[in-house]
C-alpha cells in the first residue's frame, strides 16, 4: 500500500512538473507570437525608403534604378513567380509524395449495423467500447501519368513565356527611360543655347547703347537690341522651366524621391552607330525580341495543354506504400505495412474531356493570333526604326551645317554694324536665324537619339546597348 502511495505521489509530482513545463512552453510561444506580430505590424507600417538620385545622373544609373522600381517590371516579375509556382505544382504531381497519418479512436460497434444478426439474446449485438490506433508513413508515386507529363511540359513553356515577358518589360522600361532622359537632355541643351544667345544679344545691346551715346547709332537700334535681349531672356526662362519639368518627369518615372535637384549630361543617351540593312534588321528582331519569343512559347504551351487534356483518356498507373504501427493504443500495437498498385482508366466522362479540349483549342487559336499580331508589329517597328535613324542622321548633318552658316552670318553682320556699314537689324535677324538653327540642331540630335533607342528596342537589345 505504501508503495502504491509512493508511486502515486511520484506520478503526481511528475505530472505537475510536466504541466508546469507545458504551461511555460505555451506561455513562451504566445509571447513570441505577440512579439512577432508586433514586429510585422511595425514593418508593415514603416514607409518605404525612396531612392535619392545622385547629383549627376547617368543613363546607367537611371536604368539600374528604373529596372528595380518600375511597376511594369515588378508586375512582370510577379507574373513570373506565379508561373514558377504553377510549374512546381505540375511537376510535383509526378514526383513521390510522402506523408504521415495517425489516428487514435475509442468506439462502439453494433453488429447488426454491419448486417450481422446475433441469434442469441445472451450475446449483445453492441460491442465496445474498444480502442483503435493506426499511425504510418505513406508513400505514393505515379508510375505512368502521360497527361501529367504533358501538362508539366505545358507549364514549363508557360514559365518560359513569362520569363520572356519579363525581359520584354525590361526592354519597354529601358526605352521609356531613354526617352525621358533624352527629353531632359533636349530641354537642358535648349536652355544652355538660349543662355549663350542671350549673352550675344546683351553684348549687341551694350555695343548699340555705347554707339547711341556716341551719336553714331539711333535710338531705334537701341530699342531693337533691348527687345532682342528681353525676348531671349523670356525664352531662357521658359527653357529653364521645361528642363525642371523634364527632370521631375524623369524622377517620377524612376519612382524615386520626386525632385529636380540633379543634372543629366550623359551623352551615351544619344546612342551610336548607323542604321542596319532593313531585311537583316527584321530577321534579327524576330530572333531576339523577347515579346515574340514569349508569344511562340505561349503557342507551344497551348499545344501541349491540348495534348495533356487528350491524354487524360489514357490509363494512369500509381503505387501506394504505407508502413507503421496499428493496434488498440499507442502502447499495444504491432508493425503493419501495405503495398498497392492502382490503375485508373476513364470510360465515360459525360463530355468533360471534350469540353476541356475545345477550351484549350480556343486558347491555342488566341495564342496564334497574338503571335501573328506581334510578328507584324515587330516588322513594322524594325522598318520604322531603320528609316528613322537614316532620316535623323541626315537631319543632324544638315542642321550642323546650318548652325555653322548662321554663326558665320552673325559674326559678319556684327562686324558690319561695328564698322558702321549697316544698322543692327542685320545682326538681330542673323541672331534669330541662329536661334532657329540651334533649335533645329537640338531637335535633330534628340530625334537621332530617340531613333537609335527605337532601333535598339526593335531588335531586342535596348537594355544591353544602354547598360554597357
ZITA-V833900 format. One line per field, one symbol per residue. ss: DSSP state (H for helix, E for strand, C for the rest). phi: phi as a letter, one per 20 degrees, with the letter a starting at -180 (. if undefined). burial: 1 if it has 16 or more other C-alpha atoms within 10 Angstrom, else 0. A space follows every 50 residues. Layout:
ss->???
phi->???
burial->???
This chain:
ss->CHHHHHHHHHHHHHHHHHHHHHHHHHHHHHHHHHHHHHHHHHHHHCCCCC CCCCCEECHHHHHHHHHHHCHHHHHHHHHHHHHHHHHHHHHHCCCCEEEE EEEEEEEEEEHHHHCCCCCCCCCCCEEEEEEEEEEEEEEEEEEECHHHHH HHHHHHHHHHHHHHHHHHHHHHHHHHHHHHHHHHHHHHHHHHHHHHHHHH HHHHHHHHHHHHHHCCCCHHHHHHHHHHHHHHHHHHHHHHHHHHHHHHHH HHHHCCCCCCCCEECCHHHHCCCCCCCHHHHHHHHHHHCHHHHHHHHHHH HHHHHHHHHHHHHCCEEEEEEEEEEEECCCCCEEEEEEEEEEEECCCCCC CHHHHHHHHHHHHHHHHHHHHHHHHHHHHHHHHHHHHHHHHHHHHHHHHH HHHHHHHHHHHHHHHHHHCCCCCCHHHHHHHHHHHHHHHHHHHHHHHHHH HHHHHHHHCCCHHHHHCC
phi->.fffffffffffffffffffffffffffffffffffffffffffefffee fefffdeefffffgfffeeffffffffffffffffffffffffeegdcbc cbbbccbccefffendeefeffeffedpfbebcbbbedccbeebbfffff fffffffffffffffffffffffgffffffffffffffffffffffffff ffffffffffffffndceffffffffffffffffffffffffffffffff fffflcffbdebdcbeffffmboefefgffffffffedffffffffffff fffffffffffffefddcccccbrdbrdafedbcfcbbccdccdcfdcdl nfffffffffffffffffffffffffffffffffffffffffffffffff fffffffffffffffffffnfbeeffffffffffffffffffffffffff ffffffffemcffffedf
burial->00000000000000000000000000000000000000000000000000 00100001110110111011111101101100110110011001000000 00000000000000000000000010000001111101111111111111 11111111111111111111111111111111111111111011101101 11011011101100001000110011011001101100110111111111 10111101110011100111100011010011001100111111111111 11111111111111111111111111111100100000000000000000 00100010011011001101100110011011111111111110110011 01100110110011011000001111110111111111111111111111 111111111111100100
